[in-house]
Amino acid sequence: MSDTPSYILYDNPAEHVARITLNRPAQANSQDTHLLYQLNEAFDRAAHDDDVHVIILAANGKHFSAGHDLIEPLEDYPQNMGEHRTVFPLCGFGCAGAASQMAREEEIYLGFSERWRNIPKPTIAAVQGKCIAGGLMLVWPCDLIIASEDARFSDMTVTLGVGGIEYFTHVWEIGIRKAKEMLFTSDEFTAQQAQDWGMVNQVVPREALSQAAVDMAVKIARKPPFALKLVKKALNGSVDAQGRDIAMQNAFHLHQLAHTHNLKLYDQLIDPSGLSPAIRKGSG
């Protein structure tokens, strides 16, 4: 792993506050295997540091995240997964058929997102520019979202022949009607719309985004850490009691069915027919 670039920055912008920053701006912070494991390690670091009471997730560059890195070759997945110590010593990431892809997404997509959601400390996402599909899987696990006025959110996976991202919490984020609109159309929506629907807490000018996240973190960090842990557990539990976990597991397995379907028909995880001819040609 010595040759693996560092895609994550870590600092402490204020007392009792840790900030994790996605640092792959040339690729619009798209998420390959290495970035996601590095991000998980950074969340672990902050979670295990008793001096850290609040965690900020930010991103360098014009866009927060363009989602999953679709350029990373399928044949590289087993090797890239195997470089990390969290991989179970069983057939899974390297075996044949649907088992490999499902095991990969259970760990680094659904698994990581759910793990970050349950960190026993408040987390704040600071979002600018595009936040597309897999990018939502980084911000939705956070407890609070502060967005710049130019932020745009979308899940265009239906266009790619897959029924939504692996962390399928759309209904709890924006409500059933807007979730259907978001997924059926693949349209993007603005930061102001996201705030109106209850997904975003604050919308601020782009130049104020970083400080707004730190200000919110400092305010929260003054509260007793154990009380914060307990109230976060209570709030998350109230959503889980509505059946969130069962619904997400069902959607995840339907997502895997879509991958298998597309591999059989198109020899790739997505259905290229929904893409424009120019993009379709480039994706080959």
Secondary structure, 3 states (H helix, E strand, C coil): CCCCCCCEEEEEEECCEEEEEECCHHHCCCECHHHHHHHHHHHHHHHHCCCCCEEEEEECCCCCECCECCCCCHHHHHHHHHCCCCCCCCCCCCCCCHHHHHHHHHHHHHHHHHHHHCCCCCEEEEECCEEEHHHHHHHCCCCEEEEECCCEEECCCCCCCCCCCCCCCHHHHHCHHHHHHHHHHCCCEEHHHHHHCCCCCEEECHHHHHHHHHHHHHHHHCCCHHHHHHHHHHHHHHHHCCCHHHHHHHHHHHHHHHHHHHHHHHCCCCCHHHCCHHHHHHHC
